[in-house]
Amino acid sequence: MNRFGQAIVGTIAVAACTACTACSTDSLVWGSEGAAVRSVAERVIDEMQSLGDSSDVCAGADLERGSSQVWETMAVGEPERYTGEEWTDYADVSPTWFINLSPTDDAIGGTEVPSVLFLRGSGEDLCIVAIEWGDLSTSP
């Protein structure tokens, strides 16, 4: 098969996967585990905005949740497996994943916001075990 034929087959495969319910763009980009991390993080943001708490917090996790207003300007970033090489302060809560959060354009500089979520588990059994907080800085 020539390159043109390979490109067409690849395009059809991506389109078919995107169209099916078991596959998402996040799954294509980050794999099924990374997509699950993003899904939980998005749900946490939504629940923190509306309820001030989340059903995805691990049992026994002692988290600073902040006010619902600080969650209103947050969006999920890229999921990464936790290896212990970075974020060593969180090793004692045994995370398996972490995901950065980014402020939207509506964020107010100088506000303390959740910047990283640490998750434990895999697939449907992921839960938030820790939250790293940081200050937004304003640009001059």
VEXDREN-2710 file (C-alpha; in Angstrom, 1 decimal):
% VEXDREN-2710
k/r/px/py/pz
1/MET/0.0/0.0/0.0
2/ASN/1.4/3.4/-0.9
3/ARG/1.6/6.4/1.5
4/PHE/-1.7/7.9/0.1
5/GLY/-3.5/4.6/0.8
6/GLN/-2.0/4.4/4.3
7/ALA/-3.1/8.0/5.0
8/ILE/-6.7/7.2/4.0
9/VAL/-6.8/4.0/6.1
10/GLY/-5.4/6.0/9.1
11/THR/-7.9/8.8/8.6
12/ILE/-10.8/6.3/8.4
13/ALA/-9.6/4.5/11.6
14/VAL/-9.4/7.7/13.5
15/ALA/-12.8/8.8/12.3
16/ALA/-14.3/5.5/13.2
17/CYS/-12.7/5.5/16.6
18/THR/-13.9/9.1/17.3
19/ALA/-17.4/8.2/16.2
20/CYS/-17.7/5.2/18.6
21/THR/-18.8/5.7/22.2
22/ALA/-15.9/3.7/23.7
23/CYS/-13.3/6.0/22.2
24/SER/-12.7/9.7/22.6
25/THR/-10.3/12.3/21.4
26/ASP/-8.7/12.2/24.9
27/SER/-8.2/8.4/24.5
28/LEU/-6.5/9.0/21.2
29/VAL/-4.1/11.6/22.7
30/TRP/-3.5/10.3/26.2
31/GLY/-4.6/6.6/26.1
32/SER/-7.5/5.2/28.0
33/GLU/-5.8/5.8/31.4
34/GLY/-4.9/9.4/30.7
35/ALA/-8.4/10.0/29.3
36/ALA/-9.8/8.6/32.6
37/VAL/-7.6/11.0/34.6
38/ARG/-8.8/13.9/32.5
39/SER/-12.4/12.8/32.9
40/VAL/-12.1/12.6/36.7
41/ALA/-10.3/16.0/36.9
42/GLU/-13.1/17.6/34.8
43/ARG/-15.7/16.1/37.1
44/VAL/-13.8/17.3/40.2
45/ILE/-13.7/20.9/38.8
46/ASP/-17.4/20.8/38.0
47/GLU/-18.4/19.4/41.4
48/MET/-16.1/21.8/43.3
49/GLN/-17.7/24.7/41.4
50/SER/-21.2/23.7/42.2
51/LEU/-21.0/21.8/45.4
52/GLY/-17.7/22.9/47.0
53/ASP/-16.8/19.2/47.3
54/SER/-16.4/16.2/45.0
55/SER/-17.4/12.5/45.1
56/ASP/-14.0/11.7/43.6
57/VAL/-12.0/12.6/46.7
58/CYS/-10.3/9.5/48.1
59/ALA/-11.7/8.2/51.4
60/GLY/-9.5/9.6/54.2
61/ALA/-7.9/12.3/52.1
62/ASP/-7.3/15.5/54.0
63/LEU/-7.6/18.2/51.3
64/GLU/-7.8/21.9/51.2
65/ARG/-10.8/22.4/48.9
66/GLY/-10.9/26.1/48.7
67/SER/-14.0/28.1/47.7
68/SER/-16.2/27.2/44.7
69/GLN/-15.2/30.5/43.1
70/VAL/-11.5/29.6/42.6
71/TRP/-12.6/26.4/40.7
72/GLU/-14.7/28.4/38.3
73/THR/-11.7/29.5/36.2
74/MET/-9.8/26.2/36.1
75/ALA/-9.4/23.8/33.2
76/VAL/-7.7/20.4/32.9
77/GLY/-4.3/20.0/31.4
78/GLU/-2.1/17.0/30.6
79/PRO/-2.2/13.8/32.7
80/GLU/1.1/12.2/33.7
81/ARG/1.9/9.1/35.6
82/TYR/3.4/9.7/39.0
83/THR/6.9/8.2/39.2
84/GLY/8.1/9.8/42.5
85/GLU/10.9/11.6/40.6
86/GLU/9.0/14.9/40.7
87/TRP/6.5/16.1/43.4
88/THR/8.4/14.2/46.0
89/ASP/6.4/16.0/48.8
90/TYR/3.4/13.9/47.7
91/ALA/5.0/10.4/47.8
92/ASP/3.5/9.6/51.2
93/VAL/-0.1/9.7/49.7
94/SER/0.9/7.2/47.0
95/PRO/-0.5/8.9/43.9
96/THR/-0.5/7.0/40.6
97/TRP/-1.2/10.0/38.4
98/PHE/-1.1/13.8/38.5
99/ILE/-2.7/16.4/36.2
100/ASN/-2.0/20.1/36.0
101/LEU/-4.8/22.6/36.0
102/SER/-4.7/25.8/34.1
103/PRO/-6.6/29.0/34.6
104/THR/-8.9/30.3/31.9
105/ASP/-8.8/33.8/30.6
106/ASP/-11.2/34.9/33.4
107/ALA/-8.8/34.1/36.2
108/ILE/-7.8/37.0/38.5
109/GLY/-4.1/37.4/39.1
110/GLY/-2.8/37.0/42.7
111/THR/-5.5/34.5/43.5
112/GLU/-4.5/31.2/45.1
113/VAL/-5.8/28.4/42.9
114/PRO/-5.6/24.6/42.6
115/SER/-2.7/23.9/40.2
116/VAL/-2.2/20.2/40.3
117/LEU/-4.5/17.3/41.2
118/PHE/-2.9/14.0/42.5
119/LEU/-4.9/10.9/41.9
120/ARG/-4.6/7.3/43.1
121/GLY/-6.0/4.2/41.4
122/SER/-6.7/3.5/37.7
123/GLY/-9.6/3.5/35.3
124/GLU/-12.9/3.9/36.9
125/ASP/-11.3/3.6/40.4
126/LEU/-9.4/6.9/40.3
127/CYS/-9.8/9.4/43.2
128/ILE/-8.2/12.6/44.3
129/VAL/-5.7/12.1/47.0
130/ALA/-4.0/15.6/47.1
131/ILE/-4.2/19.1/45.6
132/GLU/-1.3/21.4/45.1
133/TRP/-2.2/25.1/45.4
134/GLY/-0.4/28.0/43.8
135/ASP/-0.7/31.7/43.2
136/LEU/-1.6/33.2/39.9
137/SER/0.7/35.9/38.9
138/THR/-0.3/39.0/37.0
139/SER/1.5/40.1/33.8
140/PRO/2.7/43.7/33.7
END
